[in-house]
Amino acid sequence: MVKLGFITLNGEKEEWFHQLQSYSDIETSRQEEVTKNSECDAYFIIGGDTQLADICNVYMKILEYNSCPVWIYKEECNENDRLLLYNIGAISVFSEEMYQEEIVKAIHNGLVLLQNIRGNKNKEKNQKNNEKNFKLINENLCVLLDNKTPIYLTKKEYKTLSILYAASPKAVSYKELYEQIWGLPYDEKNYRIANIIFHLRLKLEKDVSSPKIVKTVRSNGYLFNDNYK
């Protein structure tokens, strides 16, 4: 959700506030003045018949604290006024010639776009972070952890880790692990699996007594922490 700061200088437009507020993906906030604590993602300045210089002053105040989209409404706005407002960075400049519904929809579409762009950036950032955290390298039977030196594993260690990694965020039972690792019917010899996990943790974990990557699910099996996936 994005937060829109609603600044009214002159010419009350209460219905605009309520229309924008009706969208479930927008949080609207009346702003008496712009401060560094406003925490708005964008602003809509209702200038009415306010002097252009006063509107520009408010806009420049916004830029002091936040570089964000700003829409401006001025009842009478000639070509030169519009050009000036666009030159200082306004996204759109509306006037009384435009329909109210058109203005509200234009602002909403802009905020949705802003939200989508931020979501995509966060997704890309998370993907990059995940790539840095943990990577299985099948050809060499090793793990690349935090982009450091490869950690080489035995065949059974690598197979066990691969099974847990593929199943994450779900846990894998002792029975499933045993049958997939050895290809034999489960005989409840859990100590054989526990031994592999112990050696895996020695190689992967910073603190074996408090494992973060491969976790134990009591009376069930093991779980790969999907924060590393």
HELIX and SHEET records of a PDB file:
HELIX    1   1 GLU A   14  GLN A   21  1                                   8    
HELIX    2   2 LEU A   52  TYR A   65  1                                  14    
HELIX    3   3 GLU A   79  ASN A   87  1                                   9    
HELIX    4   4 GLN A  100  ASN A  133  1                                  34    
HELIX    5   5 ASN A  138  ASN A  140  5                                   3    
HELIX    6   6 LYS A  155  ALA A  167  1                                  13    
HELIX    7   7 TYR A  174  TRP A  182  1                                   9    
HELIX    8   8 ASN A  190  LEU A  204  1                                  15    
HELIX    9   9 ASP A  226  TYR A  228  5                                   3    
SHEET    1   A 5 ILE A  26  ARG A  30  0                                        
SHEET    2   A 5 VAL A   2  THR A   8  1                                        
SHEET    3   A 5 ALA A  42  GLY A  48  1                                        
SHEET    4   A 5 VAL A  70  LYS A  74  1                                        
SHEET    5   A 5 SER A  92  PHE A  94  1                                        
SHEET    1   B 3 PHE A 134  ILE A 137  0                                        
SHEET    2   B 3 CYS A 142  LEU A 145 -1                                        
SHEET    3   B 3 ILE A 151  TYR A 152 -1                                        
SHEET    1   C 3 VAL A 172  SER A 173  0                                        
SHEET    2   C 3 GLY A 221  PHE A 224 -1                                        
SHEET    3   C 3 VAL A 214  VAL A 217 -1                                        
END                                                                             
